[in-house]
Amino acid sequence: MFAFNQESGQLNSEFSACHDPAIVKAALTYIYVGKFDKDVLRRGARKLVDIAHEWRVQSLEEAAIEVLATNLQDCNNADTIKLAHRIKNSQLKQACFTFRYKKASQVLMQDDI
């Protein structure tokens, strides 16, 4: 991050990026042009939610949440619930719990159990 050294009066210009540059580019493109690459949105929805939430770009956050909610899987459900809790998004939480409920129902309906 940027830091100011009071003794020398110099700005330390060391910058550490905490977001993937491709995702940042997609977010900035959306902000300035109003469009986003649907492939990047699909592949980077979780990261776009983080950026959109941090930057308070509600329409981008909603679009990325919609992608996450419609692409839930066993392997990403727990992480998605954590994300939904962290950003306080009840829509995404509900989608995760509905996915879990349906999955549990499918497992319980199997004859071999």
VMD Tcl script that builds the backbone (N, CA, C; Angstrom):
set m [mol new atoms 339]
animate dup $m
set s [atomselect $m all]
$s set {name element resname resid chain x y z} {
  {N N MET 1 A 0.832 -1.180 0.000}
  {CA C MET 1 A 0.000 0.000 0.000}
  {C C MET 1 A 0.878 1.245 0.000}
  {N N PHE 2 A 0.275 2.367 -0.241}
  {CA C PHE 2 A 1.004 3.609 -0.204}
  {C C PHE 2 A 1.217 4.024 1.251}
  {N N ALA 3 A 2.402 4.508 1.541}
  {CA C ALA 3 A 2.700 4.949 2.900}
  {C C ALA 3 A 3.524 6.223 2.835}
  {N N PHE 4 A 3.286 7.103 3.755}
  {CA C PHE 4 A 4.006 8.368 3.803}
  {C C PHE 4 A 5.040 8.301 4.914}
  {N N ASN 5 A 6.282 8.537 4.559}
  {CA C ASN 5 A 7.373 8.561 5.518}
  {C C ASN 5 A 7.516 9.992 6.025}
  {N N GLN 6 A 7.177 10.212 7.288}
  {CA C GLN 6 A 7.191 11.570 7.837}
  {C C GLN 6 A 8.596 12.132 7.960}
  {N N GLU 7 A 9.572 11.272 8.224}
  {CA C GLU 7 A 10.947 11.766 8.394}
  {C C GLU 7 A 11.505 12.307 7.089}
  {N N SER 8 A 11.330 11.580 6.012}
  {CA C SER 8 A 11.899 12.017 4.739}
  {C C SER 8 A 10.931 12.861 3.925}
  {N N GLY 9 A 9.652 12.810 4.282}
  {CA C GLY 9 A 8.651 13.548 3.516}
  {C C GLY 9 A 8.360 12.909 2.177}
  {N N GLN 10 A 8.703 11.650 2.044}
  {CA C GLN 10 A 8.524 10.951 0.769}
  {C C GLN 10 A 7.362 9.976 0.847}
  {N N LEU 11 A 6.752 9.785 -0.299}
  {CA C LEU 11 A 5.676 8.810 -0.414}
  {C C LEU 11 A 6.276 7.492 -0.868}
  {N N ASN 12 A 6.038 6.439 -0.123}
  {CA C ASN 12 A 6.483 5.110 -0.529}
  {C C ASN 12 A 5.495 4.630 -1.582}
  {N N SER 13 A 5.951 4.457 -2.789}
  {CA C SER 13 A 5.044 4.137 -3.889}
  {C C SER 13 A 4.897 2.632 -4.117}
  {N N GLU 14 A 5.271 1.848 -3.145}
  {CA C GLU 14 A 5.089 0.404 -3.274}
  {C C GLU 14 A 3.592 0.113 -3.186}
  {N N PHE 15 A 3.089 -0.568 -4.174}
  {CA C PHE 15 A 1.651 -0.849 -4.237}
  {C C PHE 15 A 1.437 -2.345 -4.313}
  {N N SER 16 A 0.590 -2.865 -3.488}
  {CA C SER 16 A 0.292 -4.288 -3.567}
  {C C SER 16 A -1.164 -4.449 -3.992}
  {N N ALA 17 A -1.358 -5.185 -5.067}
  {CA C ALA 17 A -2.707 -5.412 -5.580}
  {C C ALA 17 A -3.319 -6.606 -4.866}
  {N N CYS 18 A -4.537 -6.431 -4.409}
  {CA C CYS 18 A -5.190 -7.531 -3.713}
  {C C CYS 18 A -6.239 -8.205 -4.590}
  {N N HIS 19 A -6.434 -7.716 -5.812}
  {CA C HIS 19 A -7.399 -8.311 -6.721}
  {C C HIS 19 A -6.714 -8.708 -8.023}
  {N N ASP 20 A -7.242 -9.744 -8.650}
  {CA C ASP 20 A -6.754 -10.214 -9.943}
  {C C ASP 20 A -6.931 -9.093 -10.978}
  {N N PRO 21 A -5.877 -8.738 -11.714}
  {CA C PRO 21 A -5.969 -7.641 -12.685}
  {C C PRO 21 A -7.072 -7.840 -13.736}
  {N N ALA 22 A -7.297 -9.069 -14.175}
  {CA C ALA 22 A -8.347 -9.324 -15.168}
  {C C ALA 22 A -9.730 -9.028 -14.591}
  {N N ILE 23 A -9.913 -9.326 -13.315}
  {CA C ILE 23 A -11.191 -9.070 -12.665}
  {C C ILE 23 A -11.369 -7.564 -12.444}
  {N N VAL 24 A -10.299 -6.884 -12.052}
  {CA C VAL 24 A -10.358 -5.436 -11.882}
  {C C VAL 24 A -10.686 -4.765 -13.213}
  {N N LYS 25 A -10.053 -5.238 -14.286}
  {CA C LYS 25 A -10.329 -4.691 -15.623}
  {C C LYS 25 A -11.794 -4.891 -15.987}
  {N N ALA 26 A -12.324 -6.081 -15.715}
  {CA C ALA 26 A -13.733 -6.356 -16.015}
  {C C ALA 26 A -14.644 -5.437 -15.204}
  {N N ALA 27 A -14.319 -5.220 -13.934}
  {CA C ALA 27 A -15.132 -4.346 -13.084}
  {C C ALA 27 A -15.069 -2.902 -13.580}
  {N N LEU 28 A -13.881 -2.437 -13.922}
  {CA C LEU 28 A -13.743 -1.067 -14.416}
  {C C LEU 28 A -14.443 -0.882 -15.762}
  {N N THR 29 A -14.362 -1.888 -16.611}
  {CA C THR 29 A -15.070 -1.831 -17.893}
  {C C THR 29 A -16.563 -1.708 -17.661}
  {N N TYR 30 A -17.071 -2.468 -16.701}
  {CA C TYR 30 A -18.488 -2.385 -16.379}
  {C C TYR 30 A -18.847 -0.994 -15.853}
  {N N ILE 31 A -18.012 -0.459 -14.980}
  {CA C ILE 31 A -18.289 0.851 -14.389}
  {C C ILE 31 A -18.288 1.952 -15.444}
  {N N TYR 32 A -17.298 1.929 -16.343}
  {CA C TYR 32 A -17.149 3.025 -17.293}
  {C C TYR 32 A -17.900 2.830 -18.607}
  {N N VAL 33 A -18.107 1.578 -19.013}
  {CA C VAL 33 A -18.751 1.319 -20.298}
  {C C VAL 33 A -20.156 0.751 -20.125}
  {N N GLY 34 A -20.396 0.136 -18.988}
  {CA C GLY 34 A -21.714 -0.427 -18.732}
  {C C GLY 34 A -21.884 -1.843 -19.248}
  {N N LYS 35 A -20.797 -2.461 -19.669}
  {CA C LYS 35 A -20.848 -3.828 -20.190}
  {C C LYS 35 A -19.777 -4.653 -19.491}
  {N N PHE 36 A -19.982 -5.961 -19.486}
  {CA C PHE 36 A -18.939 -6.831 -18.963}
  {C C PHE 36 A -18.884 -8.083 -19.801}
  {N N ASP 37 A -17.724 -8.679 -19.811}
  {CA C ASP 37 A -17.500 -9.925 -20.527}
  {C C ASP 37 A -18.207 -11.027 -19.747}
  {N N LYS 38 A -19.207 -11.646 -20.357}
  {CA C LYS 38 A -19.992 -12.667 -19.654}
  {C C LYS 38 A -19.130 -13.862 -19.246}
  {N N ASP 39 A -18.102 -14.168 -20.020}
  {CA C ASP 39 A -17.207 -15.268 -19.661}
  {C C ASP 39 A -16.418 -14.927 -18.401}
  {N N VAL 40 A -15.928 -13.700 -18.313}
  {CA C VAL 40 A -15.205 -13.265 -17.117}
  {C C VAL 40 A -16.162 -13.237 -15.931}
  {N N LEU 41 A -17.387 -12.789 -16.159}
  {CA C LEU 41 A -18.381 -12.769 -15.080}
  {C C LEU 41 A -18.627 -14.176 -14.565}
  {N N ARG 42 A -18.767 -15.125 -15.481}
  {CA C ARG 42 A -19.032 -16.513 -15.077}
  {C C ARG 42 A -17.839 -17.110 -14.329}
  {N N ARG 43 A -16.637 -16.901 -14.854}
  {CA C ARG 43 A -15.441 -17.483 -14.237}
  {C C ARG 43 A -15.019 -16.763 -12.965}
  {N N GLY 44 A -15.270 -15.465 -12.898}
  {CA C GLY 44 A -14.777 -14.685 -11.769}
  {C C GLY 44 A -15.868 -14.064 -10.927}
  {N N ALA 45 A -17.033 -14.678 -10.900}
  {CA C ALA 45 A -18.175 -14.089 -10.189}
  {C C ALA 45 A -17.871 -13.830 -8.718}
  {N N ARG 46 A -17.231 -14.770 -8.062}
  {CA C ARG 46 A -16.934 -14.612 -6.633}
  {C C ARG 46 A -16.021 -13.406 -6.403}
  {N N LYS 47 A -15.004 -13.264 -7.243}
  {CA C LYS 47 A -14.079 -12.140 -7.106}
  {C C LYS 47 A -14.756 -10.825 -7.487}
  {N N LEU 48 A -15.650 -10.877 -8.480}
  {CA C LEU 48 A -16.376 -9.670 -8.858}
  {C C LEU 48 A -17.321 -9.216 -7.749}
  {N N VAL 49 A -17.911 -10.174 -7.033}
  {CA C VAL 49 A -18.755 -9.815 -5.894}
  {C C VAL 49 A -17.913 -9.071 -4.861}
  {N N ASP 50 A -16.726 -9.591 -4.590}
  {CA C ASP 50 A -15.842 -8.927 -3.619}
  {C C ASP 50 A -15.526 -7.490 -4.037}
  {N N ILE 51 A -15.131 -7.316 -5.296}
  {CA C ILE 51 A -14.778 -5.981 -5.778}
  {C C ILE 51 A -16.007 -5.070 -5.779}
  {N N ALA 52 A -17.107 -5.563 -6.313}
  {CA C ALA 52 A -18.322 -4.748 -6.401}
  {C C ALA 52 A -18.809 -4.347 -5.015}
  {N N HIS 53 A -18.698 -5.264 -4.067}
  {CA C HIS 53 A -19.110 -4.942 -2.696}
  {C C HIS 53 A -18.161 -3.909 -2.083}
  {N N GLU 54 A -16.881 -4.099 -2.285}
  {CA C GLU 54 A -15.885 -3.166 -1.749}
  {C C GLU 54 A -16.043 -1.780 -2.363}
  {N N TRP 55 A -16.299 -1.730 -3.673}
  {CA C TRP 55 A -16.413 -0.448 -4.385}
  {C C TRP 55 A -17.844 0.086 -4.369}
  {N N ARG 56 A -18.765 -0.678 -3.819}
  {CA C ARG 56 A -20.183 -0.292 -3.729}
  {C C ARG 56 A -20.820 -0.057 -5.096}
  {N N VAL 57 A -20.605 -1.027 -5.995}
  {CA C VAL 57 A -21.226 -1.000 -7.319}
  {C C VAL 57 A -22.335 -2.052 -7.289}
  {N N GLN 58 A -23.509 -1.619 -6.864}
  {CA C GLN 58 A -24.599 -2.548 -6.578}
  {C C GLN 58 A -25.035 -3.356 -7.797}
  {N N SER 59 A -25.125 -2.737 -8.961}
  {CA C SER 59 A -25.598 -3.473 -10.144}
  {C C SER 59 A -24.618 -4.575 -10.553}
  {N N LEU 60 A -23.332 -4.327 -10.431}
  {CA C LEU 60 A -22.337 -5.365 -10.729}
  {C C LEU 60 A -22.393 -6.459 -9.672}
  {N N GLU 61 A -22.546 -6.068 -8.425}
  {CA C GLU 61 A -22.651 -7.054 -7.348}
  {C C GLU 61 A -23.870 -7.959 -7.570}
  {N N GLU 62 A -24.995 -7.361 -7.930}
  {CA C GLU 62 A -26.209 -8.146 -8.169}
  {C C GLU 62 A -26.036 -9.110 -9.340}
  {N N ALA 63 A -25.389 -8.653 -10.417}
  {CA C ALA 63 A -25.160 -9.527 -11.578}
  {C C ALA 63 A -24.262 -10.705 -11.207}
  {N N ALA 64 A -23.212 -10.439 -10.453}
  {CA C ALA 64 A -22.294 -11.504 -10.049}
  {C C ALA 64 A -22.962 -12.455 -9.063}
  {N N ILE 65 A -23.783 -11.934 -8.169}
  {CA C ILE 65 A -24.511 -12.781 -7.221}
  {C C ILE 65 A -25.474 -13.693 -7.960}
  {N N GLU 66 A -26.127 -13.161 -8.975}
  {CA C GLU 66 A -27.050 -13.980 -9.778}
  {C C GLU 66 A -26.308 -15.149 -10.431}
  {N N VAL 67 A -25.121 -14.892 -10.947}
  {CA C VAL 67 A -24.311 -15.964 -11.547}
  {C C VAL 67 A -23.941 -16.996 -10.492}
  {N N LEU 68 A -23.509 -16.540 -9.318}
  {CA C LEU 68 A -23.162 -17.478 -8.241}
  {C C LEU 68 A -24.371 -18.311 -7.826}
  {N N ALA 69 A -25.512 -17.666 -7.674}
  {CA C ALA 69 A -26.711 -18.353 -7.194}
  {C C ALA 69 A -27.208 -19.397 -8.189}
  {N N THR 70 A -27.011 -19.148 -9.466}
  {CA C THR 70 A -27.490 -20.102 -10.475}
  {C C THR 70 A -26.459 -21.177 -10.809}
  {N N ASN 71 A -25.260 -21.061 -10.293}
  {CA C ASN 71 A -24.209 -22.046 -10.584}
  {C C ASN 71 A -23.671 -22.711 -9.327}
  {N N LEU 72 A -24.529 -22.907 -8.345}
  {CA C LEU 72 A -24.099 -23.563 -7.110}
  {C C LEU 72 A -23.826 -25.036 -7.343}
  {N N GLN 73 A -22.789 -25.520 -6.684}
  {CA C GLN 73 A -22.409 -26.931 -6.746}
  {C C GLN 73 A -21.980 -27.357 -5.344}
  {N N ASP 74 A -21.857 -28.662 -5.156}
  {CA C ASP 74 A -21.396 -29.158 -3.856}
  {C C ASP 74 A -20.043 -28.561 -3.481}
  {N N CYS 75 A -19.166 -28.436 -4.471}
  {CA C CYS 75 A -17.798 -28.004 -4.190}
  {C C CYS 75 A -17.679 -26.515 -3.857}
  {N N ASN 76 A -18.681 -25.697 -4.198}
  {CA C ASN 76 A -18.548 -24.267 -3.932}
  {C C ASN 76 A -19.608 -23.721 -2.980}
  {N N ASN 77 A -20.510 -24.565 -2.523}
  {CA C ASN 77 A -21.624 -24.088 -1.709}
  {C C ASN 77 A -21.168 -23.508 -0.373}
  {N N ALA 78 A -20.279 -24.177 0.309}
  {CA C ALA 78 A -19.823 -23.698 1.618}
  {C C ALA 78 A -19.124 -22.342 1.497}
  {N N ASP 79 A -18.258 -22.193 0.498}
  {CA C ASP 79 A -17.572 -20.913 0.298}
  {C C ASP 79 A -18.556 -19.811 -0.082}
  {N N THR 80 A -19.582 -20.178 -0.839}
  {CA C THR 80 A -20.578 -19.196 -1.251}
  {C C THR 80 A -21.416 -18.747 -0.062}
  {N N ILE 81 A -21.743 -19.671 0.834}
  {CA C ILE 81 A -22.470 -19.296 2.053}
  {C C ILE 81 A -21.626 -18.330 2.887}
  {N N LYS 82 A -20.334 -18.605 3.013}
  {CA C LYS 82 A -19.443 -17.711 3.761}
  {C C LYS 82 A -19.403 -16.317 3.130}
  {N N LEU 83 A -19.322 -16.278 1.796}
  {CA C LEU 83 A -19.314 -15.000 1.085}
  {C C LEU 83 A -20.623 -14.250 1.333}
  {N N ALA 84 A -21.740 -14.952 1.204}
  {CA C ALA 84 A -23.052 -14.332 1.418}
  {C C ALA 84 A -23.165 -13.762 2.832}
  {N N HIS 85 A -22.642 -14.496 3.795}
  {CA C HIS 85 A -22.680 -14.022 5.181}
  {C C HIS 85 A -21.797 -12.787 5.354}
  {N N ARG 86 A -20.598 -12.826 4.752}
  {CA C ARG 86 A -19.648 -11.716 4.886}
  {C C ARG 86 A -20.195 -10.420 4.295}
  {N N ILE 87 A -20.877 -10.530 3.151}
  {CA C ILE 87 A -21.398 -9.316 2.505}
  {C C ILE 87 A -22.849 -9.032 2.909}
  {N N LYS 88 A -23.376 -9.887 3.792}
  {CA C LYS 88 A -24.741 -9.720 4.318}
  {C C LYS 88 A -25.785 -9.698 3.203}
  {N N ASN 89 A -25.717 -10.725 2.319}
  {CA C ASN 89 A -26.662 -10.802 1.211}
  {C C ASN 89 A -27.617 -11.967 1.425}
  {N N SER 90 A -28.841 -11.648 1.790}
  {CA C SER 90 A -29.825 -12.686 2.109}
  {C C SER 90 A -30.257 -13.478 0.883}
  {N N GLN 91 A -30.257 -12.851 -0.299}
  {CA C GLN 91 A -30.632 -13.554 -1.529}
  {C C GLN 91 A -29.673 -14.713 -1.805}
  {N N LEU 92 A -28.397 -14.456 -1.683}
  {CA C LEU 92 A -27.401 -15.488 -1.943}
  {C C LEU 92 A -27.432 -16.562 -0.861}
  {N N LYS 93 A -27.613 -16.142 0.385}
  {CA C LYS 93 A -27.744 -17.120 1.475}
  {C C LYS 93 A -28.920 -18.056 1.206}
  {N N GLN 94 A -30.053 -17.479 0.833}
  {CA C GLN 94 A -31.246 -18.275 0.565}
  {C C GLN 94 A -31.002 -19.256 -0.572}
  {N N ALA 95 A -30.329 -18.824 -1.621}
  {CA C ALA 95 A -30.018 -19.709 -2.746}
  {C C ALA 95 A -29.146 -20.877 -2.290}
  {N N CYS 96 A -28.176 -20.599 -1.433}
  {CA C CYS 96 A -27.289 -21.654 -0.928}
  {C C CYS 96 A -28.048 -22.662 -0.074}
  {N N PHE 97 A -28.897 -22.168 0.817}
  {CA C PHE 97 A -29.639 -23.078 1.684}
  {C C PHE 97 A -30.695 -23.864 0.910}
  {N N THR 98 A -31.289 -23.254 -0.101}
  {CA C THR 98 A -32.238 -23.965 -0.958}
  {C C THR 98 A -31.516 -25.072 -1.725}
  {N N PHE 99 A -30.318 -24.767 -2.223}
  {CA C PHE 99 A -29.516 -25.774 -2.914}
  {C C PHE 99 A -29.224 -26.947 -1.972}
  {N N ARG 100 A -28.806 -26.644 -0.752}
  {CA C ARG 100 A -28.504 -27.688 0.234}
  {C C ARG 100 A -29.737 -28.524 0.546}
  {N N TYR 101 A -30.873 -27.887 0.701}
  {CA C TYR 101 A -32.122 -28.580 1.019}
  {C C TYR 101 A -32.498 -29.530 -0.117}
  {N N LYS 102 A -32.430 -29.055 -1.347}
  {CA C LYS 102 A -32.768 -29.902 -2.499}
  {C C LYS 102 A -31.798 -31.066 -2.613}
  {N N LYS 103 A -30.533 -30.786 -2.362}
  {CA C LYS 103 A -29.516 -31.841 -2.452}
  {C C LYS 103 A -29.764 -32.895 -1.377}
  {N N ALA 104 A -30.092 -32.478 -0.175}
  {CA C ALA 104 A -30.374 -33.426 0.911}
  {C C ALA 104 A -31.598 -34.270 0.570}
  {N N SER 105 A -32.606 -33.646 0.006}
  {CA C SER 105 A -33.803 -34.377 -0.384}
  {C C SER 105 A -33.485 -35.434 -1.429}
  {N N GLN 106 A -32.637 -35.116 -2.378}
  {CA C GLN 106 A -32.252 -36.078 -3.419}
  {C C GLN 106 A -31.511 -37.255 -2.814}
  {N N VAL 107 A -30.619 -36.986 -1.887}
  {CA C VAL 107 A -29.850 -38.053 -1.256}
  {C C VAL 107 A -30.780 -38.959 -0.442}
  {N N LEU 108 A -31.698 -38.369 0.307}
  {CA C LEU 108 A -32.602 -39.158 1.141}
  {C C LEU 108 A -33.583 -40.001 0.337}
  {N N MET 109 A -33.857 -39.620 -0.889}
  {CA C MET 109 A -34.797 -40.340 -1.730}
  {C C MET 109 A -34.159 -41.535 -2.449}
  {N N GLN 110 A -32.862 -41.701 -2.350}
  {CA C GLN 110 A -32.188 -42.820 -3.007}
  {C C GLN 110 A -32.529 -44.118 -2.317}
  {N N ASP 111 A -32.753 -45.167 -3.105}
  {CA C ASP 111 A -33.148 -46.471 -2.576}
  {C C ASP 111 A -32.019 -47.180 -1.839}
  {N N ASP 112 A -30.787 -46.919 -2.214}
  {CA C ASP 112 A -29.677 -47.675 -1.633}
  {C C ASP 112 A -29.211 -47.163 -0.271}
  {N N ILE 113 A -29.887 -46.210 0.291}
  {CA C ILE 113 A -29.495 -45.680 1.608}
  {C C ILE 113 A -30.265 -46.374 2.696}
}
mol reanalyze $m
mol bondsrecalc $m
mol representation Tube
mol addrep $m
